[in-house]
Amino acid sequence: EWDRWLLMGLIGTAVGMLGFLTHQIIDCLIKLKWDLVENYLQVSKRKTCYMGADVLIYLSPGQDGNIHMTWLCVLGSGLAMVVLSSGSVLFFCPAGSPLGLPEIIGYLNGTSIQHLFNIKTFLGTFVSCVLAVASGLFCGPEGPMIHLGALLGCGLSQLQSDTLGVHLPIFTRFWNSADKRSFITAGAGAGIASVFRAPIGGLLFTLEEVSSFWDIRLAWQTFFCCLMATFTTDLLSSSFYGFVYRGHFGFFEAEKRIIFWNLLDMNVLAFVPTILLGLLGGLLGALFVSLNIKINKLRMQFFNSIPKSSLRKTSKLLETVLILVISCVPLVANLGSGKNFLVRDVGCILSFPCSSEQGSAAALLVENGKQGITYLFKRGTHEEFGYTSLCTALAFYFILSCWMAGSAVASGLVIPMLYTGALYGRIIGLTLVSIFGVQTNEYGAWIDPGLFAAIGAASFFSGVSRLTISLTVIMVSMLS
């Protein structure tokens, strides 16, 4: 079995490198996008806020002639990315649309899907994923990473490509349907493990959600594959930033993780709002799934009514453009108002106008959803976000992410699910602060909106995906 274990390690390493490359390209594209916009903005003052060492810069539109150029940069760069993202799926690799995970589950359960595991699908899905996330759409790279991991699992185990005309006589004993599905399962789990730095979560995700055929040998080999993916992504992410070597190869830095977690002493009373958040997550999750099914039915009816294939694909592309335009409405409105707004030092422009009372509330509609989740989970920020800002962002994100799921770009739903749940969890936490006040003693330290934002994120994620055990492990790994 040494060759099987070797192949599992190679697949995990390849998926880890791909995960690192995906995150680096997304960060570079976002930074490039906002660097172009900042050319037409002027700094009015600087201020260090609650986010620790992060320096927040108050910017305002420059002279009147530059406001319109700022609009064009914001919308134009986002639209260019969305058009390329959607076009790569619609015209280059239709098998990469839209999420990847349903197709992988269908294949592993006996459904034959053409062109699901070829090089064109791999390239198209990768390009569509990084451009969709960097454009500002309410999505993440999780779903496409599962698909890409499964593609690597299939490709490295079979070493055959009809597109390239390559048929290497290596690992020939794995050229059968059963082994092929095992490596695809391991690759899909490694994709999840790479995104969330959670090898056990990736294993449990494949067991709970992806595969229907399972044994203890496959469990250990999948775990080894997920472990290699996590190790590779962490190693490269700690050593490079923006593809520039930092001189710390092999030094795993905690700040490279998605979120920070500060442990709090818990109280039995915390289970009351936790149960409420669980019920709310189930109800809102069911509503989200129901609305998404109806939206997709209407989408299919509308597009199927268009007779010409080229016109149908163009209409799907225009739908993604419309979603992006609506997503940019708050930012464009603020630019037009002439009010100041915030920019983080990483180049992400925040959408709400600054005020003396709640300047930090601008982070709620941050262009990068992952960074917005970090702000919501931040501890000790009891009064940084108000009810109006939280409720507005909740309605905005819930509706647009529901519409976004199923559109013609390779995208994931995990970031929108975590973001939506964190918003209503933060509302519950803020309600407790309004009732009991800010508690500084150890007995009341659990009354923290950041804590309930994390619980709310898990509740909505579970309500939509119906995951339990693997979700718990993923959240603990992600937040530790």
Secondary structure in CASP SS format (residue, H / E / C, confidence):
PFRMAT SS
TARGET T0000
AUTHOR 0000-0000-0000
METHOD secondary structure of the structure
MODEL  1
E C 1.00
W H 1.00
D H 1.00
R H 1.00
W H 1.00
L H 1.00
L H 1.00
M H 1.00
G H 1.00
L H 1.00
I H 1.00
G H 1.00
T H 1.00
A H 1.00
V H 1.00
G H 1.00
M H 1.00
L H 1.00
G H 1.00
F H 1.00
L H 1.00
T H 1.00
H H 1.00
Q H 1.00
I H 1.00
I H 1.00
D H 1.00
C H 1.00
L H 1.00
I H 1.00
K H 1.00
L H 1.00
K H 1.00
W H 1.00
D H 1.00
L H 1.00
V H 1.00
E H 1.00
N C 1.00
Y C 1.00
L E 1.00
Q E 1.00
V E 1.00
S E 1.00
K E 1.00
R E 1.00
K E 1.00
T E 1.00
C C 1.00
Y C 1.00
M C 1.00
G C 1.00
A C 1.00
D C 1.00
V E 1.00
L E 1.00
I E 1.00
Y E 1.00
L E 1.00
S E 1.00
P E 1.00
G C 1.00
Q C 1.00
D H 1.00
G H 1.00
N H 1.00
I H 1.00
H H 1.00
M H 1.00
T H 1.00
W H 1.00
L H 1.00
C H 1.00
V H 1.00
L H 1.00
G H 1.00
S H 1.00
G H 1.00
L H 1.00
A H 1.00
M H 1.00
V H 1.00
V H 1.00
L H 1.00
S H 1.00
S H 1.00
G H 1.00
S H 1.00
V H 1.00
L H 1.00
F H 1.00
F H 1.00
C C 1.00
P H 1.00
A H 1.00
G H 1.00
S C 1.00
P C 1.00
L C 1.00
G C 1.00
L H 1.00
P H 1.00
E H 1.00
I H 1.00
I H 1.00
G H 1.00
Y H 1.00
L H 1.00
N C 1.00
G C 1.00
T C 1.00
S C 1.00
I C 1.00
Q C 1.00
H C 1.00
L C 1.00
F C 1.00
N C 1.00
I H 1.00
K H 1.00
T H 1.00
F H 1.00
L H 1.00
G H 1.00
T H 1.00
F H 1.00
V H 1.00
S H 1.00
C H 1.00
V H 1.00
L H 1.00
A H 1.00
V H 1.00
A H 1.00
S H 1.00
G C 1.00
L C 1.00
F C 1.00
C C 1.00
G E 1.00
P C 1.00
E H 1.00
G H 1.00
P H 1.00
M H 1.00
I H 1.00
H H 1.00
L H 1.00
G H 1.00
A H 1.00
L H 1.00
L H 1.00
G H 1.00
C H 1.00
G H 1.00
L H 1.00
S H 1.00
Q H 1.00
L C 1.00
Q E 1.00
S E 1.00
D C 1.00
T C 1.00
L C 1.00
G C 1.00
V E 1.00
H E 1.00
L C 1.00
P C 1.00
I C 1.00
F C 1.00
T H 1.00
R H 1.00
F H 1.00
W C 1.00
N C 1.00
S H 1.00
A H 1.00
D H 1.00
K H 1.00
R H 1.00
S H 1.00
F H 1.00
I H 1.00
T H 1.00
A H 1.00
G H 1.00
A H 1.00
G H 1.00
A H 1.00
G H 1.00
I H 1.00
A H 1.00
S H 1.00
V H 1.00
F H 1.00
R C 1.00
A C 1.00
P H 1.00
I H 1.00
G H 1.00
G H 1.00
L H 1.00
L H 1.00
F H 1.00
T H 1.00
L H 1.00
E H 1.00
E H 1.00
V H 1.00
S C 1.00
S C 1.00
F C 1.00
W C 1.00
D C 1.00
I H 1.00
R H 1.00
L H 1.00
A H 1.00
W H 1.00
Q H 1.00
T H 1.00
F H 1.00
F H 1.00
C H 1.00
C H 1.00
L H 1.00
M H 1.00
A H 1.00
T H 1.00
F H 1.00
T H 1.00
T H 1.00
D H 1.00
L H 1.00
L H 1.00
S H 1.00
S H 1.00
S H 1.00
F E 1.00
Y E 1.00
G C 1.00
F C 1.00
V E 1.00
Y E 1.00
R C 1.00
G C 1.00
H C 1.00
F C 1.00
G C 1.00
F C 1.00
F C 1.00
E C 1.00
A H 1.00
E H 1.00
K H 1.00
R C 1.00
I C 1.00
I C 1.00
F C 1.00
W C 1.00
N C 1.00
L C 1.00
L C 1.00
D C 1.00
M C 1.00
N C 1.00
V H 1.00
L H 1.00
A H 1.00
F H 1.00
V H 1.00
P H 1.00
T H 1.00
I H 1.00
L H 1.00
L H 1.00
G H 1.00
L H 1.00
L H 1.00
G H 1.00
G H 1.00
L H 1.00
L H 1.00
G H 1.00
A H 1.00
L H 1.00
F H 1.00
V H 1.00
S H 1.00
L H 1.00
N H 1.00
I H 1.00
K H 1.00
I H 1.00
N H 1.00
K H 1.00
L H 1.00
R H 1.00
M H 1.00
Q H 1.00
F H 1.00
F H 1.00
N H 1.00
S C 1.00
I C 1.00
P C 1.00
K C 1.00
S H 1.00
S H 1.00
L H 1.00
R H 1.00
K H 1.00
T H 1.00
S H 1.00
K H 1.00
L H 1.00
L H 1.00
E H 1.00
T H 1.00
V H 1.00
L H 1.00
I H 1.00
L H 1.00
V H 1.00
I H 1.00
S H 1.00
C C 1.00
V H 1.00
P H 1.00
L H 1.00
V H 1.00
A H 1.00
N H 1.00
L H 1.00
G H 1.00
S H 1.00
G C 1.00
K C 1.00
N C 1.00
F E 1.00
L E 1.00
V E 1.00
R E 1.00
D C 1.00
V C 1.00
G C 1.00
C C 1.00
I E 1.00
L E 1.00
S E 1.00
F E 1.00
P E 1.00
C C 1.00
S C 1.00
S C 1.00
E C 1.00
Q C 1.00
G H 1.00
S H 1.00
A H 1.00
A H 1.00
A H 1.00
L H 1.00
L H 1.00
V C 1.00
E C 1.00
N C 1.00
G H 1.00
K H 1.00
Q H 1.00
G H 1.00
I H 1.00
T H 1.00
Y H 1.00
L H 1.00
F H 1.00
K C 1.00
R C 1.00
G C 1.00
T C 1.00
H C 1.00
E C 1.00
E C 1.00
F C 1.00
G C 1.00
Y H 1.00
T H 1.00
S H 1.00
L H 1.00
C H 1.00
T H 1.00
A H 1.00
L H 1.00
A H 1.00
F H 1.00
Y H 1.00
F H 1.00
I H 1.00
L H 1.00
S H 1.00
C H 1.00
W H 1.00
M H 1.00
A C 1.00
G C 1.00
S C 1.00
A C 1.00
V C 1.00
A C 1.00
S C 1.00
G E 1.00
L C 1.00
V H 1.00
I H 1.00
P H 1.00
M H 1.00
L H 1.00
Y H 1.00
T H 1.00
G H 1.00
A H 1.00
L H 1.00
Y H 1.00
G H 1.00
R H 1.00
I H 1.00
I H 1.00
G H 1.00
L H 1.00
T H 1.00
L H 1.00
V H 1.00
S H 1.00
I H 1.00
F H 1.00
G C 1.00
V C 1.00
Q C 1.00
T C 1.00
N C 1.00
E C 1.00
Y C 1.00
G C 1.00
A C 1.00
W C 1.00
I C 1.00
D C 1.00
P H 1.00
G H 1.00
L H 1.00
F H 1.00
A H 1.00
A H 1.00
I H 1.00
G H 1.00
A H 1.00
A H 1.00
S H 1.00
F H 1.00
F H 1.00
S H 1.00
G H 1.00
V H 1.00
S H 1.00
R C 1.00
L C 1.00
T C 1.00
I H 1.00
S H 1.00
L H 1.00
T H 1.00
V H 1.00
I H 1.00
M H 1.00
V H 1.00
S H 1.00
M H 1.00
L H 1.00
S C 1.00
END
